[in-house]
């Protein structure tokens, strides 16, 4: 029955009953009559609360969709003006996963239904306390990357999944401005005599809370192009392995986050730099084609959590038995 019709019937019943009771006893309600009135009010409240909650959630979703459509228009405009690296992150207000009020969803011509799964323009699922990162890719147009940040009651991951903005830590170091003309930088956490790595490590410890980069024995490296317009061609490589213990010329699985916040799980070969005594997360990478080849040989994921799950699965492969051994 329609909720409005239901409320009407209950109101009429309540009105008629009250009228009868008042005619029968002009001195007031008896105890039984009061219990009947309370019961009717309880029924009204029981029906009203879920209806109100549903309407409130639909209102939140409407706000989220409006904000994402606004971000879509902003990124589209920036792309038309020549800035294909522009991104906008929208913090979602909804309290339930996915969409309760509309299916399919249409945002700027990107149409997506609940049962559809990931597409080239739509990645992930809207979730409580999540975000939608709106970006542009020349091959596909606007991309909507949805993710949730709600912490489960029992953490599934050993790191804080809310901490994902790893490049901002790099950008806020004092030396980053010196990289603006550098076409191929490299900051590997195992490089003991680096003038840059200590600053990055301190920034990570000061600004991040139990992040992926702060896990015991892990190795990370920032690599890529420092020029302003090349944000998408910067990479963060991460592995749970201590590469110094693994040794050079060993294949290892890695999680890669790109400067435009895409995630990949792929494989690199550890290396050594001339005259250095540390083992890098990857052999020397000089050209963008080499980076692209590593991404091409891996698989893209919509969230850090999904990438980490895939990384653990890859690490469990028997081909990595020898590199896992030093960690035990």
PyMOL commands that set and color helices and strands:
alter all, ss='L'
color gray80, all
select helices_A, chain A and resi 3-24+31-80+114-116+166-171+176-179+197-207+212-214+228-233+243-246+288-296+304-315+318-325
alter helices_A, ss='H'
color red, helices_A
select strands_A, chain A and resi 88-91+105-107+110-112+122-123+131-137+141-147+185-188+219-224+234-239+251-258+263-269+271-272+279-280+299-301
alter strands_A, ss='S'
color yellow, strands_A
deselect
rebuild
show_as cartoon
